[in-house]
Amino acid sequence: MAGKISPETVKAVSEYTDIVALIGEYTRLEKRSGDWWGCCPFHHEKTPSFYVQPAKKMYYCFGCHEGGGRCHFL
């Protein structure tokens, strides 16, 4: 199975990665009611539409509809 990452490895990386800190390296995030909002790193925008939910380790942009997180891999 050369060249493929095992589901166990993906799960381990997901569990140990702080998704807010990781995404915060690409865009400024602001905490609102336990979740985080910022301008989307995938497209240019002036008002924040990018949502990060750390409890679920997921993100979603209401502008361009890009999203992902642990649920996409497991």
CHARMM-style PDB file with segment names, atoms N, HN, CA, C and O in Angstrom:
ATOM      1  N   MET     1       0.840  -1.185   0.000  1.00  0.00      PROA
ATOM      2  CA  MET     1       0.000   0.000   0.000  1.00  0.00      PROA
ATOM      3  C   MET     1       0.883   1.247   0.000  1.00  0.00      PROA
ATOM      4  O   MET     1       0.639   2.177   0.768  1.00  0.00      PROA
ATOM      5  N   ALA     2       1.879   1.272  -0.831  1.00  0.00      PROA
ATOM      6  HN  ALA     2       2.077   0.517  -1.456  1.00  0.00      PROA
ATOM      7  CA  ALA     2       2.805   2.402  -0.903  1.00  0.00      PROA
ATOM      8  C   ALA     2       2.098   3.642  -1.430  1.00  0.00      PROA
ATOM      9  O   ALA     2       1.279   3.569  -2.346  1.00  0.00      PROA
ATOM     10  N   GLY     3       2.429   4.775  -0.836  1.00  0.00      PROA
ATOM     11  HN  GLY     3       3.094   4.834  -0.091  1.00  0.00      PROA
ATOM     12  CA  GLY     3       1.893   6.050  -1.309  1.00  0.00      PROA
ATOM     13  C   GLY     3       0.566   6.436  -0.692  1.00  0.00      PROA
ATOM     14  O   GLY     3       0.074   7.532  -0.961  1.00  0.00      PROA
ATOM     15  N   LYS     4      -0.032   5.590   0.118  1.00  0.00      PROA
ATOM     16  HN  LYS     4       0.367   4.700   0.336  1.00  0.00      PROA
ATOM     17  CA  LYS     4      -1.312   5.915   0.743  1.00  0.00      PROA
ATOM     18  C   LYS     4      -1.124   6.094   2.243  1.00  0.00      PROA
ATOM     19  O   LYS     4      -0.301   5.424   2.867  1.00  0.00      PROA
ATOM     20  N   ILE     5      -1.893   6.998   2.801  1.00  0.00      PROA
ATOM     21  HN  ILE     5      -2.561   7.543   2.294  1.00  0.00      PROA
ATOM     22  CA  ILE     5      -1.852   7.233   4.241  1.00  0.00      PROA
ATOM     23  C   ILE     5      -2.994   6.440   4.866  1.00  0.00      PROA
ATOM     24  O   ILE     5      -4.138   6.520   4.418  1.00  0.00      PROA
ATOM     25  N   SER     6      -2.679   5.693   5.880  1.00  0.00      PROA
ATOM     26  HN  SER     6      -1.750   5.627   6.244  1.00  0.00      PROA
ATOM     27  CA  SER     6      -3.690   4.838   6.511  1.00  0.00      PROA
ATOM     28  C   SER     6      -4.737   5.688   7.236  1.00  0.00      PROA
ATOM     29  O   SER     6      -4.430   6.789   7.694  1.00  0.00      PROA
ATOM     30  N   PRO     7      -5.958   5.190   7.341  1.00  0.00      PROA
ATOM     31  CA  PRO     7      -6.996   5.904   8.095  1.00  0.00      PROA
ATOM     32  C   PRO     7      -6.593   6.143   9.551  1.00  0.00      PROA
ATOM     33  O   PRO     7      -6.977   7.148  10.148  1.00  0.00      PROA
ATOM     34  N   GLU     8      -5.826   5.223  10.112  1.00  0.00      PROA
ATOM     35  HN  GLU     8      -5.514   4.407   9.627  1.00  0.00      PROA
ATOM     36  CA  GLU     8      -5.375   5.389  11.498  1.00  0.00      PROA
ATOM     37  C   GLU     8      -4.448   6.593  11.634  1.00  0.00      PROA
ATOM     38  O   GLU     8      -4.529   7.338  12.610  1.00  0.00      PROA
ATOM     39  N   THR     9      -3.564   6.779  10.648  1.00  0.00      PROA
ATOM     40  HN  THR     9      -3.498   6.174   9.855  1.00  0.00      PROA
ATOM     41  CA  THR     9      -2.648   7.925  10.661  1.00  0.00      PROA
ATOM     42  C   THR     9      -3.412   9.222  10.491  1.00  0.00      PROA
ATOM     43  O   THR     9      -3.133  10.196  11.190  1.00  0.00      PROA
ATOM     44  N   VAL    10      -4.364   9.256   9.581  1.00  0.00      PROA
ATOM     45  HN  VAL    10      -4.591   8.465   9.013  1.00  0.00      PROA
ATOM     46  CA  VAL    10      -5.186  10.454   9.368  1.00  0.00      PROA
ATOM     47  C   VAL    10      -5.931  10.803  10.653  1.00  0.00      PROA
ATOM     48  O   VAL    10      -5.996  11.971  11.039  1.00  0.00      PROA
ATOM     49  N   LYS    11      -6.491   9.795  11.313  1.00  0.00      PROA
ATOM     50  HN  LYS    11      -6.438   8.847  11.000  1.00  0.00      PROA
ATOM     51  CA  LYS    11      -7.223  10.021  12.557  1.00  0.00      PROA
ATOM     52  C   LYS    11      -6.294  10.570  13.644  1.00  0.00      PROA
ATOM     53  O   LYS    11      -6.665  11.496  14.365  1.00  0.00      PROA
ATOM     54  N   ALA    12      -5.096  10.006  13.763  1.00  0.00      PROA
ATOM     55  HN  ALA    12      -4.795   9.253  13.177  1.00  0.00      PROA
ATOM     56  CA  ALA    12      -4.138  10.459  14.776  1.00  0.00      PROA
ATOM     57  C   ALA    12      -3.727  11.907  14.541  1.00  0.00      PROA
ATOM     58  O   ALA    12      -3.674  12.697  15.484  1.00  0.00      PROA
ATOM     59  N   VAL    13      -3.439  12.257  13.306  1.00  0.00      PROA
ATOM     60  HN  VAL    13      -3.482  11.615  12.540  1.00  0.00      PROA
ATOM     61  CA  VAL    13      -3.052  13.636  12.981  1.00  0.00      PROA
ATOM     62  C   VAL    13      -4.208  14.582  13.288  1.00  0.00      PROA
ATOM     63  O   VAL    13      -3.997  15.654  13.854  1.00  0.00      PROA
ATOM     64  N   SER    14      -5.418  14.194  12.922  1.00  0.00      PROA
ATOM     65  HN  SER    14      -5.589  13.323  12.462  1.00  0.00      PROA
ATOM     66  CA  SER    14      -6.594  15.022  13.176  1.00  0.00      PROA
ATOM     67  C   SER    14      -6.807  15.256  14.667  1.00  0.00      PROA
ATOM     68  O   SER    14      -7.116  16.371  15.086  1.00  0.00      PROA
ATOM     69  N   GLU    15      -6.644  14.215  15.459  1.00  0.00      PROA
ATOM     70  HN  GLU    15      -6.394  13.308  15.119  1.00  0.00      PROA
ATOM     71  CA  GLU    15      -6.859  14.329  16.899  1.00  0.00      PROA
ATOM     72  C   GLU    15      -5.830  15.237  17.573  1.00  0.00      PROA
ATOM     73  O   GLU    15      -6.158  15.913  18.549  1.00  0.00      PROA
ATOM     74  N   TYR    16      -4.604  15.263  17.076  1.00  0.00      PROA
ATOM     75  HN  TYR    16      -4.338  14.714  16.284  1.00  0.00      PROA
ATOM     76  CA  TYR    16      -3.536  16.033  17.711  1.00  0.00      PROA
ATOM     77  C   TYR    16      -3.330  17.422  17.107  1.00  0.00      PROA
ATOM     78  O   TYR    16      -2.529  18.206  17.617  1.00  0.00      PROA
ATOM     79  N   THR    17      -4.041  17.728  16.031  1.00  0.00      PROA
ATOM     80  HN  THR    17      -4.691  17.092  15.616  1.00  0.00      PROA
ATOM     81  CA  THR    17      -3.884  19.032  15.387  1.00  0.00      PROA
ATOM     82  C   THR    17      -4.907  20.019  15.926  1.00  0.00      PROA
ATOM     83  O   THR    17      -6.099  19.718  15.986  1.00  0.00      PROA
ATOM     84  N   ASP    18      -4.442  21.185  16.314  1.00  0.00      PROA
ATOM     85  HN  ASP    18      -3.474  21.429  16.266  1.00  0.00      PROA
ATOM     86  CA  ASP    18      -5.325  22.274  16.728  1.00  0.00      PROA
ATOM     87  C   ASP    18      -5.771  22.984  15.452  1.00  0.00      PROA
ATOM     88  O   ASP    18      -5.009  23.754  14.868  1.00  0.00      PROA
ATOM     89  N   ILE    19      -7.000  22.726  15.022  1.00  0.00      PROA
ATOM     90  HN  ILE    19      -7.619  22.100  15.497  1.00  0.00      PROA
ATOM     91  CA  ILE    19      -7.485  23.239  13.745  1.00  0.00      PROA
ATOM     92  C   ILE    19      -7.525  24.769  13.729  1.00  0.00      PROA
ATOM     93  O   ILE    19      -7.298  25.377  12.683  1.00  0.00      PROA
ATOM     94  N   VAL    20      -7.807  25.393  14.862  1.00  0.00      PROA
ATOM     95  HN  VAL    20      -7.991  24.899  15.712  1.00  0.00      PROA
ATOM     96  CA  VAL    20      -7.837  26.860  14.929  1.00  0.00      PROA
ATOM     97  C   VAL    20      -6.431  27.421  14.736  1.00  0.00      PROA
ATOM     98  O   VAL    20      -6.251  28.391  13.999  1.00  0.00      PROA
ATOM     99  N   ALA    21      -5.447  26.831  15.381  1.00  0.00      PROA
ATOM    100  HN  ALA    21      -5.594  26.043  15.979  1.00  0.00      PROA
ATOM    101  CA  ALA    21      -4.062  27.296  15.230  1.00  0.00      PROA
ATOM    102  C   ALA    21      -3.576  27.079  13.798  1.00  0.00      PROA
ATOM    103  O   ALA    21      -2.901  27.939  13.232  1.00  0.00      PROA
ATOM    104  N   LEU    22      -3.919  25.937  13.216  1.00  0.00      PROA
ATOM    105  HN  LEU    22      -4.468  25.239  13.675  1.00  0.00      PROA
ATOM    106  CA  LEU    22      -3.493  25.641  11.848  1.00  0.00      PROA
ATOM    107  C   LEU    22      -4.096  26.629  10.854  1.00  0.00      PROA
ATOM    108  O   LEU    22      -3.369  27.217  10.053  1.00  0.00      PROA
ATOM    109  N   ILE    23      -5.404  26.819  10.894  1.00  0.00      PROA
ATOM    110  HN  ILE    23      -5.994  26.342  11.544  1.00  0.00      PROA
ATOM    111  CA  ILE    23      -6.067  27.745   9.969  1.00  0.00      PROA
ATOM    112  C   ILE    23      -5.653  29.176  10.273  1.00  0.00      PROA
ATOM    113  O   ILE    23      -5.570  30.008   9.370  1.00  0.00      PROA
ATOM    114  N   GLY    24      -5.390  29.468  11.560  1.00  0.00      PROA
ATOM    115  HN  GLY    24      -5.457  28.792  12.294  1.00  0.00      PROA
ATOM    116  CA  GLY    24      -4.944  30.803  11.960  1.00  0.00      PROA
ATOM    117  C   GLY    24      -3.607  31.203  11.356  1.00  0.00      PROA
ATOM    118  O   GLY    24      -3.257  32.384  11.362  1.00  0.00      PROA
ATOM    119  N   GLU    25      -2.852  30.238  10.835  1.00  0.00      PROA
ATOM    120  HN  GLU    25      -3.135  29.279  10.830  1.00  0.00      PROA
ATOM    121  CA  GLU    25      -1.610  30.560  10.135  1.00  0.00      PROA
ATOM    122  C   GLU    25      -1.889  31.121   8.739  1.00  0.00      PROA
ATOM    123  O   GLU    25      -0.994  31.692   8.117  1.00  0.00      PROA
ATOM    124  N   TYR    26      -3.104  30.968   8.246  1.00  0.00      PROA
ATOM    125  HN  TYR    26      -3.832  30.504   8.751  1.00  0.00      PROA
ATOM    126  CA  TYR    26      -3.457  31.399   6.892  1.00  0.00      PROA
ATOM    127  C   TYR    26      -4.437  32.558   6.857  1.00  0.00      PROA
ATOM    128  O   TYR    26      -4.503  33.281   5.863  1.00  0.00      PROA
ATOM    129  N   THR    27      -5.199  32.746   7.926  1.00  0.00      PROA
ATOM    130  HN  THR    27      -5.145  32.159   8.734  1.00  0.00      PROA
ATOM    131  CA  THR    27      -6.151  33.848   7.999  1.00  0.00      PROA
ATOM    132  C   THR    27      -6.412  34.189   9.458  1.00  0.00      PROA
ATOM    133  O   THR    27      -6.331  33.320  10.326  1.00  0.00      PROA
ATOM    134  N   ARG    28      -6.722  35.443   9.729  1.00  0.00      PROA
ATOM    135  HN  ARG    28      -6.788  36.149   9.024  1.00  0.00      PROA
ATOM    136  CA  ARG    28      -6.996  35.879  11.103  1.00  0.00      PROA
ATOM    137  C   ARG    28      -8.391  35.422  11.497  1.00  0.00      PROA
ATOM    138  O   ARG    28      -9.362  35.682  10.786  1.00  0.00      PROA
ATOM    139  N   LEU    29      -8.487  34.739  12.634  1.00  0.00      PROA
ATOM    140  HN  LEU    29      -7.698  34.527  13.212  1.00  0.00      PROA
ATOM    141  CA  LEU    29      -9.759  34.249  13.131  1.00  0.00      PROA
ATOM    142  C   LEU    29     -10.151  34.987  14.400  1.00  0.00      PROA
ATOM    143  O   LEU    29      -9.295  35.374  15.196  1.00  0.00      PROA
ATOM    144  N   GLU    30     -11.456  35.178  14.584  1.00  0.00      PROA
ATOM    145  HN  GLU    30     -12.151  34.864  13.938  1.00  0.00      PROA
ATOM    146  CA  GLU    30     -11.991  35.859  15.761  1.00  0.00      PROA
ATOM    147  C   GLU    30     -13.011  34.937  16.420  1.00  0.00      PROA
ATOM    148  O   GLU    30     -13.875  34.374  15.747  1.00  0.00      PROA
ATOM    149  N   LYS    31     -12.907  34.787  17.737  1.00  0.00      PROA
ATOM    150  HN  LYS    31     -12.205  35.244  18.283  1.00  0.00      PROA
ATOM    151  CA  LYS    31     -13.808  33.899  18.455  1.00  0.00      PROA
ATOM    152  C   LYS    31     -15.162  34.560  18.671  1.00  0.00      PROA
ATOM    153  O   LYS    31     -15.251  35.698  19.133  1.00  0.00      PROA
ATOM    154  N   ARG    32     -16.223  33.817  18.324  1.00  0.00      PROA
ATOM    155  HN  ARG    32     -16.150  32.893  17.948  1.00  0.00      PROA
ATOM    156  CA  ARG    32     -17.598  34.268  18.535  1.00  0.00      PROA
ATOM    157  C   ARG    32     -18.407  33.079  19.036  1.00  0.00      PROA
ATOM    158  O   ARG    32     -18.599  32.105  18.307  1.00  0.00      PROA
ATOM    159  N   SER    33     -18.875  33.152  20.257  1.00  0.00      PROA
ATOM    160  HN  SER    33     -18.719  33.942  20.849  1.00  0.00      PROA
ATOM    161  CA  SER    33     -19.727  32.112  20.853  1.00  0.00      PROA
ATOM    162  C   SER    33     -19.122  30.716  20.783  1.00  0.00      PROA
ATOM    163  O   SER    33     -19.830  29.756  20.480  1.00  0.00      PROA
ATOM    164  N   GLY    34     -17.859  30.589  21.051  1.00  0.00      PROA
ATOM    165  HN  GLY    34     -17.284  31.369  21.298  1.00  0.00      PROA
ATOM    166  CA  GLY    34     -17.209  29.286  21.093  1.00  0.00      PROA
ATOM    167  C   GLY    34     -16.668  28.795  19.770  1.00  0.00      PROA
ATOM    168  O   GLY    34     -15.876  27.854  19.742  1.00  0.00      PROA
ATOM    169  N   ASP    35     -17.076  29.408  18.673  1.00  0.00      PROA
ATOM    170  HN  ASP    35     -17.720  30.173  18.696  1.00  0.00      PROA
ATOM    171  CA  ASP    35     -16.570  29.045  17.358  1.00  0.00      PROA
ATOM    172  C   ASP    35     -15.741  30.212  16.826  1.00  0.00      PROA
ATOM    173  O   ASP    35     -15.668  31.264  17.461  1.00  0.00      PROA
ATOM    174  N   TRP    36     -15.128  30.031  15.684  1.00  0.00      PROA
ATOM    175  HN  TRP    36     -15.187  29.177  15.168  1.00  0.00      PROA
ATOM    176  CA  TRP    36     -14.205  31.022  15.141  1.00  0.00      PROA
ATOM    177  C   TRP    36     -14.643  31.451  13.745  1.00  0.00      PROA
ATOM    178  O   TRP    36     -15.108  30.632  12.952  1.00  0.00      PROA
ATOM    179  N   TRP    37     -14.491  32.742  13.452  1.00  0.00      PROA
ATOM    180  HN  TRP    37     -14.114  33.407  14.097  1.00  0.00      PROA
ATOM    181  CA  TRP    37     -14.866  33.305  12.156  1.00  0.00      PROA
ATOM    182  C   TRP    37     -13.708  34.120  11.595  1.00  0.00      PROA
ATOM    183  O   TRP    37     -12.928  34.707  12.345  1.00  0.00      PROA
ATOM    184  N   GLY    38     -13.607  34.149  10.282  1.00  0.00      PROA
ATOM    185  HN  GLY    38     -14.240  33.672   9.673  1.00  0.00      PROA
ATOM    186  CA  GLY    38     -12.588  34.954   9.628  1.00  0.00      PROA
ATOM    187  C   GLY    38     -12.865  35.049   8.140  1.00  0.00      PROA
ATOM    188  O   GLY    38     -13.830  34.475   7.634  1.00  0.00      PROA
ATOM    189  N   CYS    39     -12.009  35.779   7.448  1.00  0.00      PROA
ATOM    190  HN  CYS    39     -11.226  36.245   7.858  1.00  0.00      PROA
ATOM    191  CA  CYS    39     -12.105  35.853   5.990  1.00  0.00      PROA
ATOM    192  C   CYS    39     -11.542  34.557   5.408  1.00  0.00      PROA
ATOM    193  O   CYS    39     -10.542  34.025   5.890  1.00  0.00      PROA
ATOM    194  N   CYS    40     -12.191  34.073   4.382  1.00  0.00      PROA
ATOM    195  HN  CYS    40     -13.004  34.505   3.991  1.00  0.00      PROA
ATOM    196  CA  CYS    40     -11.835  32.788   3.785  1.00  0.00      PROA
ATOM    197  C   CYS    40     -10.441  32.821   3.156  1.00  0.00      PROA
ATOM    198  O   CYS    40     -10.119  33.751   2.417  1.00  0.00      PROA
ATOM    199  N   PRO    41      -9.617  31.817   3.441  1.00  0.00      PROA
ATOM    200  CA  PRO    41      -8.293  31.748   2.819  1.00  0.00      PROA
ATOM    201  C   PRO    41      -8.336  31.205   1.386  1.00  0.00      PROA
ATOM    202  O   PRO    41      -7.312  31.197   0.701  1.00  0.00      PROA
ATOM    203  N   PHE    42      -9.507  30.751   0.926  1.00  0.00      PROA
ATOM    204  HN  PHE    42     -10.338  30.758   1.482  1.00  0.00      PROA
ATOM    205  CA  PHE    42      -9.626  30.177  -0.414  1.00  0.00      PROA
ATOM    206  C   PHE    42     -10.036  31.187  -1.475  1.00  0.00      PROA
ATOM    207  O   PHE    42      -9.843  30.940  -2.665  1.00  0.00      PROA
ATOM    208  N   HSD    43     -10.603  32.329  -1.065  1.00  0.00      PROA
ATOM    209  HN  HSD    43     -10.761  32.530  -0.098  1.00  0.00      PROA
ATOM    210  CA  HSD    43     -10.980  33.370  -2.027  1.00  0.00      PROA
ATOM    211  C   HSD    43     -10.907  34.732  -1.325  1.00  0.00      PROA
ATOM    212  O   HSD    43     -10.891  34.810  -0.096  1.00  0.00      PROA
ATOM    213  N   HSD    44     -10.863  35.780  -2.112  1.00  0.00      PROA
ATOM    214  HN  HSD    44     -10.876  35.716  -3.110  1.00  0.00      PROA
ATOM    215  CA  HSD    44     -10.756  37.139  -1.565  1.00  0.00      PROA
ATOM    216  C   HSD    44     -12.135  37.621  -1.125  1.00  0.00      PROA
ATOM    217  O   HSD    44     -13.094  37.552  -1.893  1.00  0.00      PROA
ATOM    218  N   GLU    45     -12.232  38.104   0.098  1.00  0.00      PROA
ATOM    219  HN  GLU    45     -11.453  38.160   0.722  1.00  0.00      PROA
ATOM    220  CA  GLU    45     -13.484  38.676   0.591  1.00  0.00      PROA
ATOM    221  C   GLU    45     -13.185  39.769   1.608  1.00  0.00      PROA
ATOM    222  O   GLU    45     -12.108  39.801   2.203  1.00  0.00      PROA
ATOM    223  N   LYS    46     -14.144  40.657   1.797  1.00  0.00      PROA
ATOM    224  HN  LYS    46     -15.019  40.631   1.314  1.00  0.00      PROA
ATOM    225  CA  LYS    46     -13.957  41.776   2.713  1.00  0.00      PROA
ATOM    226  C   LYS    46     -14.608  41.540   4.069  1.00  0.00      PROA
ATOM    227  O   LYS    46     -14.176  42.110   5.071  1.00  0.00      PROA
ATOM    228  N   THR    47     -15.641  40.706   4.110  1.00  0.00      PROA
ATOM    229  HN  THR    47     -15.992  40.243   3.296  1.00  0.00      PROA
ATOM    230  CA  THR    47     -16.305  40.409   5.376  1.00  0.00      PROA
ATOM    231  C   THR    47     -16.199  38.912   5.670  1.00  0.00      PROA
ATOM    232  O   THR    47     -16.294  38.095   4.754  1.00  0.00      PROA
ATOM    233  N   PRO    48     -16.005  38.551   6.921  1.00  0.00      PROA
ATOM    234  CA  PRO    48     -15.809  37.148   7.277  1.00  0.00      PROA
ATOM    235  C   PRO    48     -17.023  36.258   6.966  1.00  0.00      PROA
ATOM    236  O   PRO    48     -18.147  36.552   7.375  1.00  0.00      PROA
ATOM    237  N   SER    49     -16.772  35.184   6.245  1.00  0.00      PROA
ATOM    238  HN  SER    49     -15.860  34.945   5.913  1.00  0.00      PROA
ATOM    239  CA  SER    49     -17.808  34.177   6.004  1.00  0.00      PROA
ATOM    240  C   SER    49     -17.246  32.778   6.224  1.00  0.00      PROA
ATOM    241  O   SER    49     -17.892  31.781   5.901  1.00  0.00      PROA
ATOM    242  N   PHE    50     -16.042  32.715   6.774  1.00  0.00      PROA
ATOM    243  HN  PHE    50     -15.517  33.525   7.037  1.00  0.00      PROA
ATOM    244  CA  PHE    50     -15.346  31.454   6.994  1.00  0.00      PROA
ATOM    245  C   PHE    50     -15.511  31.051   8.454  1.00  0.00      PROA
ATOM    246  O   PHE    50     -15.154  31.809   9.356  1.00  0.00      PROA
ATOM    247  N   TYR    51     -16.048  29.863   8.685  1.00  0.00      PROA
ATOM    248  HN  TYR    51     -16.339  29.247   7.953  1.00  0.00      PROA
ATOM    249  CA  TYR    51     -16.450  29.378  10.003  1.00  0.00      PROA
ATOM    250  C   TYR    51     -15.614  28.165  10.386  1.00  0.00      PROA
ATOM    251  O   TYR    51     -15.464  27.237   9.592  1.00  0.00      PROA
ATOM    252  N   VAL    52     -15.066  28.168  11.605  1.00  0.00      PROA
ATOM    253  HN  VAL    52     -15.188  28.922  12.250  1.00  0.00      PROA
ATOM    254  CA  VAL    52     -14.289  27.040  12.100  1.00  0.00      PROA
ATOM    255  C   VAL    52     -14.931  26.569  13.406  1.00  0.00      PROA
ATOM    256  O   VAL    52     -15.146  27.359  14.325  1.00  0.00      PROA
ATOM    257  N   GLN    53     -15.231  25.279  13.473  1.00  0.00      PROA
ATOM    258  HN  GLN    53     -15.056  24.637  12.726  1.00  0.00      PROA
ATOM    259  CA  GLN    53     -15.835  24.703  14.666  1.00  0.00      PROA
ATOM    260  C   GLN    53     -14.840  23.706  15.263  1.00  0.00      PROA
ATOM    261  O   GLN    53     -14.778  22.556  14.829  1.00  0.00      PROA
ATOM    262  N   PRO    54     -14.058  24.148  16.262  1.00  0.00      PROA
ATOM    263  CA  PRO    54     -12.997  23.290  16.794  1.00  0.00      PROA
ATOM    264  C   PRO    54     -13.498  22.004  17.439  1.00  0.00      PROA
ATOM    265  O   PRO    54     -12.807  20.987  17.371  1.00  0.00      PROA
ATOM    266  N   ALA    55     -14.666  22.012  18.059  1.00  0.00      PROA
ATOM    267  HN  ALA    55     -15.227  22.838  18.114  1.00  0.00      PROA
ATOM    268  CA  ALA    55     -15.172  20.798  18.711  1.00  0.00      PROA
ATOM    269  C   ALA    55     -15.382  19.665  17.708  1.00  0.00      PROA
ATOM    270  O   ALA    55     -15.202  18.493  18.037  1.00  0.00      PROA
ATOM    271  N   LYS    56     -15.759  20.022  16.494  1.00  0.00      PROA
ATOM    272  HN  LYS    56     -15.904  20.975  16.227  1.00  0.00      PROA
ATOM    273  CA  LYS    56     -15.977  19.026  15.439  1.00  0.00      PROA
ATOM    274  C   LYS    56     -14.802  18.942  14.471  1.00  0.00      PROA
ATOM    275  O   LYS    56     -14.814  18.142  13.535  1.00  0.00      PROA
ATOM    276  N   LYS    57     -13.785  19.777  14.705  1.00  0.00      PROA
ATOM    277  HN  LYS    57     -13.775  20.427  15.465  1.00  0.00      PROA
ATOM    278  CA  LYS    57     -12.603  19.821  13.839  1.00  0.00      PROA
ATOM    279  C   LYS    57     -13.003  19.996  12.374  1.00  0.00      PROA
ATOM    280  O   LYS    57     -12.545  19.259  11.501  1.00  0.00      PROA
ATOM    281  N   MET    58     -13.864  20.984  12.120  1.00  0.00      PROA
ATOM    282  HN  MET    58     -14.236  21.583  12.829  1.00  0.00      PROA
ATOM    283  CA  MET    58     -14.318  21.219  10.762  1.00  0.00      PROA
ATOM    284  C   MET    58     -14.315  22.710  10.445  1.00  0.00      PROA
ATOM    285  O   MET    58     -14.281  23.555  11.340  1.00  0.00      PROA
ATOM    286  N   TYR    59     -14.350  23.013   9.133  1.00  0.00      PROA
ATOM    287  HN  TYR    59     -14.377  22.327   8.406  1.00  0.00      PROA
ATOM    288  CA  TYR    59     -14.417  24.396   8.675  1.00  0.00      PROA
ATOM    289  C   TYR    59     -15.353  24.469   7.480  1.00  0.00      PROA
ATOM    290  O   TYR    59     -15.576  23.479   6.783  1.00  0.00      PROA
ATOM    291  N   TYR    60     -15.903  25.678   7.255  1.00  0.00      PROA
ATOM    292  HN  TYR    60     -15.722  26.481   7.822  1.00  0.00      PROA
ATOM    293  CA  TYR    60     -16.806  25.875   6.113  1.00  0.00      PROA
ATOM    294  C   TYR    60     -16.844  27.349   5.760  1.00  0.00      PROA
ATOM    295  O   TYR    60     -16.858  28.205   6.645  1.00  0.00      PROA
ATOM    296  N   CYS    61     -16.860  27.643   4.477  1.00  0.00      PROA
ATOM    297  HN  CYS    61     -16.848  26.947   3.759  1.00  0.00      PROA
ATOM    298  CA  CYS    61     -17.015  29.018   4.005  1.00  0.00      PROA
ATOM    299  C   CYS    61     -18.406  29.153   3.388  1.00  0.00      PROA
ATOM    300  O   CYS    61     -18.762  28.428   2.460  1.00  0.00      PROA
ATOM    301  N   PHE    62     -19.178  30.089   3.918  1.00  0.00      PROA
ATOM    302  HN  PHE    62     -18.888  30.679   4.672  1.00  0.00      PROA
ATOM    303  CA  PHE    62     -20.514  30.323   3.397  1.00  0.00      PROA
ATOM    304  C   PHE    62     -20.481  31.116   2.092  1.00  0.00      PROA
ATOM    305  O   PHE    62     -21.508  31.253   1.427  1.00  0.00      PROA
ATOM    306  N   GLY    63     -19.316  31.636   1.720  1.00  0.00      PROA
ATOM    307  HN  GLY    63     -18.482  31.525   2.260  1.00  0.00      PROA
ATOM    308  CA  GLY    63     -19.178  32.379   0.467  1.00  0.00      PROA
ATOM    309  C   GLY    63     -18.872  31.481  -0.716  1.00  0.00      PROA
ATOM    310  O   GLY    63     -19.587  31.508  -1.718  1.00  0.00      PROA
ATOM    311  N   CYS    64     -17.816  30.685  -0.613  1.00  0.00      PROA
ATOM    312  HN  CYS    64     -17.235  30.663   0.200  1.00  0.00      PROA
ATOM    313  CA  CYS    64     -17.393  29.839  -1.738  1.00  0.00      PROA
ATOM    314  C   CYS    64     -17.750  28.365  -1.537  1.00  0.00      PROA
ATOM    315  O   CYS    64     -17.544  27.550  -2.436  1.00  0.00      PROA
ATOM    316  N   HSD    65     -18.285  28.021  -0.365  1.00  0.00      PROA
ATOM    317  HN  HSD    65     -18.453  28.683   0.366  1.00  0.00      PROA
ATOM    318  CA  HSD    65     -18.750  26.668  -0.038  1.00  0.00      PROA
ATOM    319  C   HSD    65     -17.630  25.634   0.089  1.00  0.00      PROA
ATOM    320  O   HSD    65     -17.879  24.433  -0.014  1.00  0.00      PROA
ATOM    321  N   GLU    66     -16.401  26.097   0.311  1.00  0.00      PROA
ATOM    322  HN  GLU    66     -16.199  27.073   0.395  1.00  0.00      PROA
ATOM    323  CA  GLU    66     -15.308  25.167   0.611  1.00  0.00      PROA
ATOM    324  C   GLU    66     -15.469  24.731   2.060  1.00  0.00      PROA
ATOM    325  O   GLU    66     -15.841  25.534   2.916  1.00  0.00      PROA
ATOM    326  N   GLY    67     -15.196  23.491   2.332  1.00  0.00      PROA
ATOM    327  HN  GLY    67     -14.893  22.838   1.637  1.00  0.00      PROA
ATOM    328  CA  GLY    67     -15.310  23.002   3.691  1.00  0.00      PROA
ATOM    329  C   GLY    67     -14.567  21.697   3.854  1.00  0.00      PROA
ATOM    330  O   GLY    67     -14.155  21.074   2.875  1.00  0.00      PROA
ATOM    331  N   GLY    68     -14.404  21.298   5.068  1.00  0.00      PROA
ATOM    332  HN  GLY    68     -14.738  21.804   5.863  1.00  0.00      PROA
ATOM    333  CA  GLY    68     -13.743  20.037   5.338  1.00  0.00      PROA
ATOM    334  C   GLY    68     -13.475  19.861   6.805  1.00  0.00      PROA
ATOM    335  O   GLY    68     -13.919  20.644   7.645  1.00  0.00      PROA
ATOM    336  N   GLY    69     -12.750  18.832   7.087  1.00  0.00      PROA
ATOM    337  HN  GLY    69     -12.390  18.196   6.405  1.00  0.00      PROA
ATOM    338  CA  GLY    69     -12.413  18.521   8.456  1.00  0.00      PROA
ATOM    339  C   GLY    69     -12.373  17.031   8.663  1.00  0.00      PROA
ATOM    340  O   GLY    69     -12.391  16.248   7.712  1.00  0.00      PROA
ATOM    341  N   ARG    70     -12.321  16.658   9.903  1.00  0.00      PROA
ATOM    342  HN  ARG    70     -12.307  17.293  10.675  1.00  0.00      PROA
ATOM    343  CA  ARG    70     -12.174  15.242  10.247  1.00  0.00      PROA
ATOM    344  C   ARG    70     -13.279  14.403   9.640  1.00  0.00      PROA
ATOM    345  O   ARG    70     -13.012  13.280   9.210  1.00  0.00      PROA
ATOM    346  N   CYS    71     -14.511  14.894   9.583  1.00  0.00      PROA
ATOM    347  HN  CYS    71     -14.728  15.806   9.932  1.00  0.00      PROA
ATOM    348  CA  CYS    71     -15.612  14.089   9.067  1.00  0.00      PROA
ATOM    349  C   CYS    71     -15.408  13.705   7.599  1.00  0.00      PROA
ATOM    350  O   CYS    71     -15.994  12.725   7.141  1.00  0.00      PROA
ATOM    351  N   HSD    72     -14.607  14.438   6.868  1.00  0.00      PROA
ATOM    352  HN  HSD    72     -14.130  15.235   7.240  1.00  0.00      PROA
ATOM    353  CA  HSD    72     -14.359  14.132   5.465  1.00  0.00      PROA
ATOM    354  C   HSD    72     -13.376  12.973   5.284  1.00  0.00      PROA
ATOM    355  O   HSD    72     -13.315  12.374   4.211  1.00  0.00      PROA
ATOM    356  N   PHE    73     -12.613  12.659   6.324  1.00  0.00      PROA
ATOM    357  HN  PHE    73     -12.663  13.146   7.196  1.00  0.00      PROA
ATOM    358  CA  PHE    73     -11.588  11.631   6.210  1.00  0.00      PROA
ATOM    359  C   PHE    73     -11.983  10.325   6.877  1.00  0.00      PROA
ATOM    360  O   PHE    73     -11.447   9.272   6.534  1.00  0.00      PROA
ATOM    361  N   LEU    74     -12.912  10.373   7.825  1.00  0.00      PROA
ATOM    362  HN  LEU    74     -13.348  11.229   8.104  1.00  0.00      PROA
ATOM    363  CA  LEU    74     -13.240   9.174   8.597  1.00  0.00      PROA
ATOM    364  C   LEU    74     -14.589   8.627   8.209  1.00  0.00      PROA
ATOM    365  OT1 LEU    74     -15.027   7.616   8.760  1.00  0.00      PROA
TER     366      LEU     74
END
